[in-house]
Amino acid sequence: MELDLPKTIAVFALIIALGTVGLMTMPMGMGTDTILMMVVPSMAIFGAIMLALGVKHGEYRATN
């Protein structure tokens, strides 16, 4: 599977959306506003950092 920028963004957004829906449907004490205001941005930022590191590592592996 060739991953280009639109496919990568779509998969990234899908993973964040699935995580958000999963958190919102679980019976726990965290409110929806907490999930949307604190957890989702944290997931997105962490995911973006890991994606950038993964791309850079892939570029390193492809050149060496």
mmCIF file as Biopython writes it, N, C-alpha, C and O atoms, coordinates in Angstrom:
data_model
#
loop_
_atom_site.group_PDB
_atom_site.id
_atom_site.type_symbol
_atom_site.label_atom_id
_atom_site.label_alt_id
_atom_site.label_comp_id
_atom_site.label_asym_id
_atom_site.label_entity_id
_atom_site.label_seq_id
_atom_site.pdbx_PDB_ins_code
_atom_site.Cartn_x
_atom_site.Cartn_y
_atom_site.Cartn_z
_atom_site.occupancy
_atom_site.B_iso_or_equiv
_atom_site.auth_seq_id
_atom_site.auth_asym_id
_atom_site.pdbx_PDB_model_num
ATOM 1   N N  . MET A ? 1  ? 0.843   -1.183 0.000  1.0 0.0 1  A 1 
ATOM 2   C CA . MET A ? 1  ? 0.000   0.000  0.000  1.0 0.0 1  A 1 
ATOM 3   C C  . MET A ? 1  ? 0.877   1.230  0.000  1.0 0.0 1  A 1 
ATOM 4   O O  . MET A ? 1  ? 1.706   1.413  0.892  1.0 0.0 1  A 1 
ATOM 5   N N  . GLU A ? 2  ? 0.699   2.056  -0.978 1.0 0.0 2  A 1 
ATOM 6   C CA . GLU A ? 2  ? 1.452   3.306  -1.066 1.0 0.0 2  A 1 
ATOM 7   C C  . GLU A ? 2  ? 0.763   4.373  -0.208 1.0 0.0 2  A 1 
ATOM 8   O O  . GLU A ? 2  ? -0.404  4.696  -0.428 1.0 0.0 2  A 1 
ATOM 9   N N  . LEU A ? 3  ? 1.484   4.904  0.752  1.0 0.0 3  A 1 
ATOM 10  C CA . LEU A ? 3  ? 0.933   5.955  1.598  1.0 0.0 3  A 1 
ATOM 11  C C  . LEU A ? 3  ? 1.434   7.304  1.118  1.0 0.0 3  A 1 
ATOM 12  O O  . LEU A ? 3  ? 2.627   7.599  1.197  1.0 0.0 3  A 1 
ATOM 13  N N  . ASP A ? 4  ? 0.521   8.118  0.622  1.0 0.0 4  A 1 
ATOM 14  C CA . ASP A ? 4  ? 0.858   9.490  0.282  1.0 0.0 4  A 1 
ATOM 15  C C  . ASP A ? 4  ? 0.215   10.398 1.335  1.0 0.0 4  A 1 
ATOM 16  O O  . ASP A ? 4  ? -0.408  9.906  2.276  1.0 0.0 4  A 1 
ATOM 17  N N  . LEU A ? 5  ? 0.358   11.690 1.187  1.0 0.0 5  A 1 
ATOM 18  C CA . LEU A ? 5  ? -0.105  12.621 2.210  1.0 0.0 5  A 1 
ATOM 19  C C  . LEU A ? 5  ? -1.613  12.531 2.471  1.0 0.0 5  A 1 
ATOM 20  O O  . LEU A ? 5  ? -2.003  12.471 3.637  1.0 0.0 5  A 1 
ATOM 21  N N  . PRO A ? 6  ? -2.484  12.518 1.450  1.0 0.0 6  A 1 
ATOM 22  C CA . PRO A ? 6  ? -3.929  12.430 1.749  1.0 0.0 6  A 1 
ATOM 23  C C  . PRO A ? 6  ? -4.323  11.137 2.470  1.0 0.0 6  A 1 
ATOM 24  O O  . PRO A ? 6  ? -5.159  11.169 3.373  1.0 0.0 6  A 1 
ATOM 25  N N  . LYS A ? 7  ? -3.740  10.015 2.088  1.0 0.0 7  A 1 
ATOM 26  C CA . LYS A ? 7  ? -4.061  8.755  2.763  1.0 0.0 7  A 1 
ATOM 27  C C  . LYS A ? 7  ? -3.545  8.761  4.198  1.0 0.0 7  A 1 
ATOM 28  O O  . LYS A ? 7  ? -4.215  8.267  5.105  1.0 0.0 7  A 1 
ATOM 29  N N  . THR A ? 8  ? -2.369  9.312  4.400  1.0 0.0 8  A 1 
ATOM 30  C CA . THR A ? 8  ? -1.794  9.373  5.743  1.0 0.0 8  A 1 
ATOM 31  C C  . THR A ? 8  ? -2.660  10.237 6.651  1.0 0.0 8  A 1 
ATOM 32  O O  . THR A ? 8  ? -2.927  9.861  7.792  1.0 0.0 8  A 1 
ATOM 33  N N  . ILE A ? 9  ? -3.098  11.385 6.157  1.0 0.0 9  A 1 
ATOM 34  C CA . ILE A ? 9  ? -3.955  12.269 6.957  1.0 0.0 9  A 1 
ATOM 35  C C  . ILE A ? 9  ? -5.286  11.601 7.249  1.0 0.0 9  A 1 
ATOM 36  O O  . ILE A ? 9  ? -5.807  11.722 8.357  1.0 0.0 9  A 1 
ATOM 37  N N  . ALA A ? 10 ? -5.844  10.896 6.270  1.0 0.0 10 A 1 
ATOM 38  C CA . ALA A ? 10 ? -7.124  10.218 6.473  1.0 0.0 10 A 1 
ATOM 39  C C  . ALA A ? 10 ? -7.010  9.123  7.527  1.0 0.0 10 A 1 
ATOM 40  O O  . ALA A ? 10 ? -7.878  9.008  8.392  1.0 0.0 10 A 1 
ATOM 41  N N  . VAL A ? 11 ? -5.954  8.319  7.467  1.0 0.0 11 A 1 
ATOM 42  C CA . VAL A ? 11 ? -5.762  7.256  8.466  1.0 0.0 11 A 1 
ATOM 43  C C  . VAL A ? 11 ? -5.498  7.860  9.836  1.0 0.0 11 A 1 
ATOM 44  O O  . VAL A ? 11 ? -6.005  7.355  10.838 1.0 0.0 11 A 1 
ATOM 45  N N  . PHE A ? 12 ? -4.723  8.919  9.897  1.0 0.0 12 A 1 
ATOM 46  C CA . PHE A ? 12 ? -4.432  9.603  11.161 1.0 0.0 12 A 1 
ATOM 47  C C  . PHE A ? 12 ? -5.723  10.117 11.787 1.0 0.0 12 A 1 
ATOM 48  O O  . PHE A ? 12 ? -5.959  9.911  12.978 1.0 0.0 12 A 1 
ATOM 49  N N  . ALA A ? 13 ? -6.560  10.783 10.997 1.0 0.0 13 A 1 
ATOM 50  C CA . ALA A ? 13 ? -7.832  11.318 11.500 1.0 0.0 13 A 1 
ATOM 51  C C  . ALA A ? 13 ? -8.770  10.187 11.923 1.0 0.0 13 A 1 
ATOM 52  O O  . ALA A ? 13 ? -9.490  10.319 12.913 1.0 0.0 13 A 1 
ATOM 53  N N  . LEU A ? 14 ? -8.766  9.081  11.185 1.0 0.0 14 A 1 
ATOM 54  C CA . LEU A ? 14 ? -9.611  7.945  11.533 1.0 0.0 14 A 1 
ATOM 55  C C  . LEU A ? 14 ? -9.204  7.340  12.871 1.0 0.0 14 A 1 
ATOM 56  O O  . LEU A ? 14 ? -10.063 6.999  13.684 1.0 0.0 14 A 1 
ATOM 57  N N  . ILE A ? 15 ? -7.907  7.206  13.103 1.0 0.0 15 A 1 
ATOM 58  C CA . ILE A ? 15 ? -7.425  6.651  14.372 1.0 0.0 15 A 1 
ATOM 59  C C  . ILE A ? 15 ? -7.799  7.567  15.539 1.0 0.0 15 A 1 
ATOM 60  O O  . ILE A ? 15 ? -8.236  7.084  16.584 1.0 0.0 15 A 1 
ATOM 61  N N  . ILE A ? 16 ? -7.632  8.871  15.374 1.0 0.0 16 A 1 
ATOM 62  C CA . ILE A ? 16 ? -8.005  9.820  16.430 1.0 0.0 16 A 1 
ATOM 63  C C  . ILE A ? 16 ? -9.511  9.768  16.671 1.0 0.0 16 A 1 
ATOM 64  O O  . ILE A ? 16 ? -9.955  9.790  17.819 1.0 0.0 16 A 1 
ATOM 65  N N  . ALA A ? 17 ? -10.304 9.699  15.595 1.0 0.0 17 A 1 
ATOM 66  C CA . ALA A ? 17 ? -11.763 9.638  15.732 1.0 0.0 17 A 1 
ATOM 67  C C  . ALA A ? 17 ? -12.202 8.354  16.437 1.0 0.0 17 A 1 
ATOM 68  O O  . ALA A ? 17 ? -13.084 8.394  17.295 1.0 0.0 17 A 1 
ATOM 69  N N  . LEU A ? 18 ? -11.601 7.224  16.088 1.0 0.0 18 A 1 
ATOM 70  C CA . LEU A ? 18 ? -11.947 5.962  16.748 1.0 0.0 18 A 1 
ATOM 71  C C  . LEU A ? 18 ? -11.592 6.001  18.234 1.0 0.0 18 A 1 
ATOM 72  O O  . LEU A ? 18 ? -12.355 5.515  19.069 1.0 0.0 18 A 1 
ATOM 73  N N  . GLY A ? 19 ? -10.460 6.567  18.558 1.0 0.0 19 A 1 
ATOM 74  C CA . GLY A ? 19 ? -10.072 6.707  19.963 1.0 0.0 19 A 1 
ATOM 75  C C  . GLY A ? 19 ? -11.022 7.614  20.724 1.0 0.0 19 A 1 
ATOM 76  O O  . GLY A ? 19 ? -11.354 7.342  21.878 1.0 0.0 19 A 1 
ATOM 77  N N  . THR A ? 20 ? -11.459 8.684  20.088 1.0 0.0 20 A 1 
ATOM 78  C CA . THR A ? 20 ? -12.395 9.617  20.716 1.0 0.0 20 A 1 
ATOM 79  C C  . THR A ? 20 ? -13.745 8.950  20.961 1.0 0.0 20 A 1 
ATOM 80  O O  . THR A ? 20 ? -14.308 9.057  22.050 1.0 0.0 20 A 1 
ATOM 81  N N  . VAL A ? 21 ? -14.259 8.265  19.946 1.0 0.0 21 A 1 
ATOM 82  C CA . VAL A ? 21 ? -15.544 7.578  20.097 1.0 0.0 21 A 1 
ATOM 83  C C  . VAL A ? 21 ? -15.441 6.502  21.172 1.0 0.0 21 A 1 
ATOM 84  O O  . VAL A ? 21 ? -16.357 6.339  21.978 1.0 0.0 21 A 1 
ATOM 85  N N  . GLY A ? 22 ? -14.347 5.780  21.187 1.0 0.0 22 A 1 
ATOM 86  C CA . GLY A ? 22 ? -14.156 4.761  22.208 1.0 0.0 22 A 1 
ATOM 87  C C  . GLY A ? 22 ? -14.147 5.340  23.611 1.0 0.0 22 A 1 
ATOM 88  O O  . GLY A ? 22 ? -14.751 4.775  24.523 1.0 0.0 22 A 1 
ATOM 89  N N  . LEU A ? 23 ? -13.470 6.459  23.787 1.0 0.0 23 A 1 
ATOM 90  C CA . LEU A ? 23 ? -13.434 7.090  25.111 1.0 0.0 23 A 1 
ATOM 91  C C  . LEU A ? 23 ? -14.801 7.622  25.514 1.0 0.0 23 A 1 
ATOM 92  O O  . LEU A ? 23 ? -15.182 7.542  26.681 1.0 0.0 23 A 1 
ATOM 93  N N  . MET A ? 24 ? -15.543 8.166  24.546 1.0 0.0 24 A 1 
ATOM 94  C CA . MET A ? 24 ? -16.838 8.759  24.871 1.0 0.0 24 A 1 
ATOM 95  C C  . MET A ? 24 ? -17.891 7.696  25.178 1.0 0.0 24 A 1 
ATOM 96  O O  . MET A ? 24 ? -18.852 7.980  25.893 1.0 0.0 24 A 1 
ATOM 97  N N  . THR A ? 25 ? -17.737 6.493  24.660 1.0 0.0 25 A 1 
ATOM 98  C CA . THR A ? 25 ? -18.731 5.453  24.913 1.0 0.0 25 A 1 
ATOM 99  C C  . THR A ? 25 ? -18.405 4.592  26.128 1.0 0.0 25 A 1 
ATOM 100 O O  . THR A ? 25 ? -19.251 3.818  26.574 1.0 0.0 25 A 1 
ATOM 101 N N  . MET A ? 26 ? -17.212 4.710  26.664 1.0 0.0 26 A 1 
ATOM 102 C CA . MET A ? 26 ? -16.846 3.915  27.839 1.0 0.0 26 A 1 
ATOM 103 C C  . MET A ? 26 ? -17.493 4.505  29.095 1.0 0.0 26 A 1 
ATOM 104 O O  . MET A ? 26 ? -17.534 5.724  29.263 1.0 0.0 26 A 1 
ATOM 105 N N  . PRO A ? 27 ? -17.989 3.647  29.962 1.0 0.0 27 A 1 
ATOM 106 C CA . PRO A ? 27 ? -18.581 4.153  31.214 1.0 0.0 27 A 1 
ATOM 107 C C  . PRO A ? 27 ? -17.495 4.474  32.240 1.0 0.0 27 A 1 
ATOM 108 O O  . PRO A ? 27 ? -17.076 3.607  33.007 1.0 0.0 27 A 1 
ATOM 109 N N  . MET A ? 28 ? -17.051 5.711  32.244 1.0 0.0 28 A 1 
ATOM 110 C CA . MET A ? 28 ? -16.053 6.131  33.233 1.0 0.0 28 A 1 
ATOM 111 C C  . MET A ? 28 ? -16.380 7.543  33.685 1.0 0.0 28 A 1 
ATOM 112 O O  . MET A ? 28 ? -17.301 8.165  33.155 1.0 0.0 28 A 1 
ATOM 113 N N  . GLY A ? 29 ? -15.668 8.036  34.620 1.0 0.0 29 A 1 
ATOM 114 C CA . GLY A ? 29 ? -15.992 9.315  35.228 1.0 0.0 29 A 1 
ATOM 115 C C  . GLY A ? 29 ? -15.564 10.542 34.450 1.0 0.0 29 A 1 
ATOM 116 O O  . GLY A ? 29 ? -15.819 11.659 34.900 1.0 0.0 29 A 1 
ATOM 117 N N  . MET A ? 30 ? -14.925 10.383 33.300 1.0 0.0 30 A 1 
ATOM 118 C CA . MET A ? 30 ? -14.448 11.532 32.543 1.0 0.0 30 A 1 
ATOM 119 C C  . MET A ? 30 ? -15.568 12.088 31.677 1.0 0.0 30 A 1 
ATOM 120 O O  . MET A ? 30 ? -16.205 11.341 30.934 1.0 0.0 30 A 1 
ATOM 121 N N  . GLY A ? 31 ? -15.810 13.372 31.765 1.0 0.0 31 A 1 
ATOM 122 C CA . GLY A ? 31 ? -16.883 13.993 31.004 1.0 0.0 31 A 1 
ATOM 123 C C  . GLY A ? 31 ? -16.502 14.224 29.547 1.0 0.0 31 A 1 
ATOM 124 O O  . GLY A ? 31 ? -15.328 14.202 29.175 1.0 0.0 31 A 1 
ATOM 125 N N  . THR A ? 32 ? -17.526 14.446 28.741 1.0 0.0 32 A 1 
ATOM 126 C CA . THR A ? 32 ? -17.307 14.679 27.309 1.0 0.0 32 A 1 
ATOM 127 C C  . THR A ? 32 ? -16.472 15.929 27.079 1.0 0.0 32 A 1 
ATOM 128 O O  . THR A ? 32 ? -15.605 15.940 26.205 1.0 0.0 32 A 1 
ATOM 129 N N  . ASP A ? 33 ? -16.721 16.982 27.852 1.0 0.0 33 A 1 
ATOM 130 C CA . ASP A ? 33 ? -15.947 18.210 27.672 1.0 0.0 33 A 1 
ATOM 131 C C  . ASP A ? 33 ? -14.472 17.988 27.993 1.0 0.0 33 A 1 
ATOM 132 O O  . ASP A ? 33 ? -13.602 18.563 27.339 1.0 0.0 33 A 1 
ATOM 133 N N  . THR A ? 34 ? -14.188 17.166 28.985 1.0 0.0 34 A 1 
ATOM 134 C CA . THR A ? 34 ? -12.789 16.854 29.316 1.0 0.0 34 A 1 
ATOM 135 C C  . THR A ? 34 ? -12.129 16.073 28.186 1.0 0.0 34 A 1 
ATOM 136 O O  . THR A ? 34 ? -10.984 16.339 27.820 1.0 0.0 34 A 1 
ATOM 137 N N  . ILE A ? 35 ? -12.855 15.117 27.643 1.0 0.0 35 A 1 
ATOM 138 C CA . ILE A ? 35 ? -12.303 14.318 26.546 1.0 0.0 35 A 1 
ATOM 139 C C  . ILE A ? 35 ? -12.005 15.200 25.342 1.0 0.0 35 A 1 
ATOM 140 O O  . ILE A ? 35 ? -10.926 15.118 24.755 1.0 0.0 35 A 1 
ATOM 141 N N  . LEU A ? 36 ? -12.962 16.039 24.979 1.0 0.0 36 A 1 
ATOM 142 C CA . LEU A ? 36 ? -12.791 16.859 23.771 1.0 0.0 36 A 1 
ATOM 143 C C  . LEU A ? 36 ? -11.799 18.005 23.946 1.0 0.0 36 A 1 
ATOM 144 O O  . LEU A ? 36 ? -11.148 18.410 22.983 1.0 0.0 36 A 1 
ATOM 145 N N  . MET A ? 37 ? -11.677 18.528 25.160 1.0 0.0 37 A 1 
ATOM 146 C CA . MET A ? 37 ? -10.810 19.685 25.365 1.0 0.0 37 A 1 
ATOM 147 C C  . MET A ? 37 ? -9.384  19.312 25.788 1.0 0.0 37 A 1 
ATOM 148 O O  . MET A ? 37 ? -8.454  20.090 25.579 1.0 0.0 37 A 1 
ATOM 149 N N  . MET A ? 38 ? -9.212  18.133 26.377 1.0 0.0 38 A 1 
ATOM 150 C CA . MET A ? 38 ? -7.888  17.785 26.885 1.0 0.0 38 A 1 
ATOM 151 C C  . MET A ? 38 ? -7.307  16.525 26.248 1.0 0.0 38 A 1 
ATOM 152 O O  . MET A ? 38 ? -6.139  16.514 25.861 1.0 0.0 38 A 1 
ATOM 153 N N  . VAL A ? 39 ? -8.098  15.476 26.134 1.0 0.0 39 A 1 
ATOM 154 C CA . VAL A ? 39 ? -7.574  14.194 25.688 1.0 0.0 39 A 1 
ATOM 155 C C  . VAL A ? 39 ? -7.358  14.171 24.172 1.0 0.0 39 A 1 
ATOM 156 O O  . VAL A ? 39 ? -6.308  13.739 23.699 1.0 0.0 39 A 1 
ATOM 157 N N  . VAL A ? 40 ? -8.352  14.635 23.417 1.0 0.0 40 A 1 
ATOM 158 C CA . VAL A ? 40 ? -8.235  14.593 21.950 1.0 0.0 40 A 1 
ATOM 159 C C  . VAL A ? 40 ? -7.063  15.441 21.447 1.0 0.0 40 A 1 
ATOM 160 O O  . VAL A ? 40 ? -6.298  14.965 20.609 1.0 0.0 40 A 1 
ATOM 161 N N  . PRO A ? 41 ? -6.893  16.683 21.929 1.0 0.0 41 A 1 
ATOM 162 C CA . PRO A ? 41 ? -5.704  17.423 21.477 1.0 0.0 41 A 1 
ATOM 163 C C  . PRO A ? 41 ? -4.393  16.731 21.864 1.0 0.0 41 A 1 
ATOM 164 O O  . PRO A ? 41 ? -3.428  16.760 21.100 1.0 0.0 41 A 1 
ATOM 165 N N  . SER A ? 42 ? -4.358  16.117 23.031 1.0 0.0 42 A 1 
ATOM 166 C CA . SER A ? 42 ? -3.151  15.394 23.447 1.0 0.0 42 A 1 
ATOM 167 C C  . SER A ? 42 ? -2.880  14.210 22.528 1.0 0.0 42 A 1 
ATOM 168 O O  . SER A ? 42 ? -1.736  13.968 22.145 1.0 0.0 42 A 1 
ATOM 169 N N  . MET A ? 43 ? -3.942  13.465 22.169 1.0 0.0 43 A 1 
ATOM 170 C CA . MET A ? 43 ? -3.772  12.343 21.240 1.0 0.0 43 A 1 
ATOM 171 C C  . MET A ? 43 ? -3.273  12.836 19.887 1.0 0.0 43 A 1 
ATOM 172 O O  . MET A ? 43 ? -2.391  12.221 19.287 1.0 0.0 43 A 1 
ATOM 173 N N  . ALA A ? 44 ? -3.831  13.940 19.406 1.0 0.0 44 A 1 
ATOM 174 C CA . ALA A ? 44 ? -3.449  14.461 18.094 1.0 0.0 44 A 1 
ATOM 175 C C  . ALA A ? 44 ? -1.995  14.938 18.086 1.0 0.0 44 A 1 
ATOM 176 O O  . ALA A ? 44 ? -1.255  14.666 17.141 1.0 0.0 44 A 1 
ATOM 177 N N  . ILE A ? 45 ? -1.595  15.641 19.128 1.0 0.0 45 A 1 
ATOM 178 C CA . ILE A ? 45 ? -0.218  16.136 19.198 1.0 0.0 45 A 1 
ATOM 179 C C  . ILE A ? 45 ? 0.767   14.977 19.318 1.0 0.0 45 A 1 
ATOM 180 O O  . ILE A ? 45 ? 1.780   14.944 18.618 1.0 0.0 45 A 1 
ATOM 181 N N  . PHE A ? 46 ? 0.470   14.025 20.207 1.0 0.0 46 A 1 
ATOM 182 C CA . PHE A ? 46 ? 1.345   12.868 20.358 1.0 0.0 46 A 1 
ATOM 183 C C  . PHE A ? 46 ? 1.429   12.079 19.049 1.0 0.0 46 A 1 
ATOM 184 O O  . PHE A ? 46 ? 2.511   11.656 18.643 1.0 0.0 46 A 1 
ATOM 185 N N  . GLY A ? 47 ? 0.291   11.886 18.398 1.0 0.0 47 A 1 
ATOM 186 C CA . GLY A ? 47 ? 0.265   11.172 17.124 1.0 0.0 47 A 1 
ATOM 187 C C  . GLY A ? 47 ? 1.074   11.877 16.053 1.0 0.0 47 A 1 
ATOM 188 O O  . GLY A ? 47 ? 1.778   11.233 15.276 1.0 0.0 47 A 1 
ATOM 189 N N  . ALA A ? 48 ? 0.976   13.201 16.007 1.0 0.0 48 A 1 
ATOM 190 C CA . ALA A ? 48 ? 1.729   13.960 15.008 1.0 0.0 48 A 1 
ATOM 191 C C  . ALA A ? 48 ? 3.235   13.847 15.256 1.0 0.0 48 A 1 
ATOM 192 O O  . ALA A ? 48 ? 4.013   13.718 14.311 1.0 0.0 48 A 1 
ATOM 193 N N  . ILE A ? 49 ? 3.640   13.894 16.516 1.0 0.0 49 A 1 
ATOM 194 C CA . ILE A ? 49 ? 5.061   13.748 16.843 1.0 0.0 49 A 1 
ATOM 195 C C  . ILE A ? 49 ? 5.562   12.360 16.454 1.0 0.0 49 A 1 
ATOM 196 O O  . ILE A ? 49 ? 6.633   12.228 15.861 1.0 0.0 49 A 1 
ATOM 197 N N  . MET A ? 50 ? 4.791   11.329 16.786 1.0 0.0 50 A 1 
ATOM 198 C CA . MET A ? 50 ? 5.186   9.958  16.437 1.0 0.0 50 A 1 
ATOM 199 C C  . MET A ? 50 ? 5.195   9.752  14.921 1.0 0.0 50 A 1 
ATOM 200 O O  . MET A ? 50 ? 6.055   9.039  14.405 1.0 0.0 50 A 1 
ATOM 201 N N  . LEU A ? 51 ? 4.261   10.361 14.208 1.0 0.0 51 A 1 
ATOM 202 C CA . LEU A ? 51 ? 4.242   10.271 12.753 1.0 0.0 51 A 1 
ATOM 203 C C  . LEU A ? 51 ? 5.493   10.922 12.159 1.0 0.0 51 A 1 
ATOM 204 O O  . LEU A ? 51 ? 6.119   10.365 11.257 1.0 0.0 51 A 1 
ATOM 205 N N  . ALA A ? 52 ? 5.851   12.096 12.667 1.0 0.0 52 A 1 
ATOM 206 C CA . ALA A ? 52 ? 7.045   12.773 12.165 1.0 0.0 52 A 1 
ATOM 207 C C  . ALA A ? 52 ? 8.302   11.950 12.439 1.0 0.0 52 A 1 
ATOM 208 O O  . ALA A ? 52 ? 9.165   11.826 11.570 1.0 0.0 52 A 1 
ATOM 209 N N  . LEU A ? 53 ? 8.406   11.388 13.642 1.0 0.0 53 A 1 
ATOM 210 C CA . LEU A ? 53 ? 9.559   10.543 13.952 1.0 0.0 53 A 1 
ATOM 211 C C  . LEU A ? 53 ? 9.590   9.303  13.058 1.0 0.0 53 A 1 
ATOM 212 O O  . LEU A ? 53 ? 10.657  8.891  12.603 1.0 0.0 53 A 1 
ATOM 213 N N  . GLY A ? 54 ? 8.436   8.716  12.810 1.0 0.0 54 A 1 
ATOM 214 C CA . GLY A ? 54 ? 8.368   7.540  11.954 1.0 0.0 54 A 1 
ATOM 215 C C  . GLY A ? 54 ? 8.768   7.837  10.522 1.0 0.0 54 A 1 
ATOM 216 O O  . GLY A ? 54 ? 9.458   7.040  9.887  1.0 0.0 54 A 1 
ATOM 217 N N  . VAL A ? 55 ? 8.340   8.978  10.014 1.0 0.0 55 A 1 
ATOM 218 C CA . VAL A ? 55 ? 8.715   9.371  8.653  1.0 0.0 55 A 1 
ATOM 219 C C  . VAL A ? 55 ? 10.216  9.596  8.566  1.0 0.0 55 A 1 
ATOM 220 O O  . VAL A ? 55 ? 10.860  9.143  7.620  1.0 0.0 55 A 1 
ATOM 221 N N  . LYS A ? 56 ? 10.774  10.292 9.548  1.0 0.0 56 A 1 
ATOM 222 C CA . LYS A ? 56 ? 12.215  10.543 9.538  1.0 0.0 56 A 1 
ATOM 223 C C  . LYS A ? 56 ? 13.010  9.243  9.665  1.0 0.0 56 A 1 
ATOM 224 O O  . LYS A ? 56 ? 14.046  9.086  9.019  1.0 0.0 56 A 1 
ATOM 225 N N  . HIS A ? 57 ? 12.535  8.318  10.485 1.0 0.0 57 A 1 
ATOM 226 C CA . HIS A ? 57 ? 13.222  7.040  10.615 1.0 0.0 57 A 1 
ATOM 227 C C  . HIS A ? 57 ? 13.124  6.257  9.306  1.0 0.0 57 A 1 
ATOM 228 O O  . HIS A ? 57 ? 14.087  5.608  8.897  1.0 0.0 57 A 1 
ATOM 229 N N  . GLY A ? 58 ? 11.976  6.316  8.655  1.0 0.0 58 A 1 
ATOM 230 C CA . GLY A ? 58 ? 11.827  5.646  7.368  1.0 0.0 58 A 1 
ATOM 231 C C  . GLY A ? 58 ? 12.747  6.230  6.313  1.0 0.0 58 A 1 
ATOM 232 O O  . GLY A ? 58 ? 13.321  5.495  5.510  1.0 0.0 58 A 1 
ATOM 233 N N  . GLU A ? 59 ? 12.890  7.549  6.310  1.0 0.0 59 A 1 
ATOM 234 C CA . GLU A ? 59 ? 13.823  8.185  5.375  1.0 0.0 59 A 1 
ATOM 235 C C  . GLU A ? 59 ? 15.251  7.755  5.673  1.0 0.0 59 A 1 
ATOM 236 O O  . GLU A ? 59 ? 16.024  7.505  4.748  1.0 0.0 59 A 1 
ATOM 237 N N  . TYR A ? 60 ? 15.613  7.665  6.951  1.0 0.0 60 A 1 
ATOM 238 C CA . TYR A ? 60 ? 16.946  7.225  7.335  1.0 0.0 60 A 1 
ATOM 239 C C  . TYR A ? 60 ? 17.195  5.794  6.875  1.0 0.0 60 A 1 
ATOM 240 O O  . TYR A ? 60 ? 18.249  5.488  6.317  1.0 0.0 60 A 1 
ATOM 241 N N  . ARG A ? 61 ? 16.209  4.910  7.113  1.0 0.0 61 A 1 
ATOM 242 C CA . ARG A ? 61 ? 16.364  3.507  6.727  1.0 0.0 61 A 1 
ATOM 243 C C  . ARG A ? 61 ? 16.438  3.344  5.210  1.0 0.0 61 A 1 
ATOM 244 O O  . ARG A ? 61 ? 17.120  2.449  4.711  1.0 0.0 61 A 1 
ATOM 245 N N  . ALA A ? 62 ? 15.736  4.209  4.479  1.0 0.0 62 A 1 
ATOM 246 C CA . ALA A ? 62 ? 15.728  4.093  3.018  1.0 0.0 62 A 1 
ATOM 247 C C  . ALA A ? 62 ? 17.048  4.555  2.403  1.0 0.0 62 A 1 
ATOM 248 O O  . ALA A ? 62 ? 17.419  4.096  1.323  1.0 0.0 62 A 1 
ATOM 249 N N  . THR A ? 63 ? 17.754  5.453  3.076  1.0 0.0 63 A 1 
ATOM 250 C CA . THR A ? 63 ? 18.998  5.967  2.507  1.0 0.0 63 A 1 
ATOM 251 C C  . THR A ? 63 ? 20.227  5.195  2.980  1.0 0.0 63 A 1 
ATOM 252 O O  . THR A ? 63 ? 21.287  5.295  2.362  1.0 0.0 63 A 1 
ATOM 253 N N  . ASN A ? 64 ? 20.106  4.431  4.058  1.0 0.0 64 A 1 
ATOM 254 C CA . ASN A ? 64 ? 21.280  3.696  4.567  1.0 0.0 64 A 1 
ATOM 255 C C  . ASN A ? 64 ? 21.151  2.219  4.367  1.0 0.0 64 A 1 
ATOM 256 O O  . ASN A ? 64 ? 22.050  1.464  4.739  1.0 0.0 64 A 1 
#
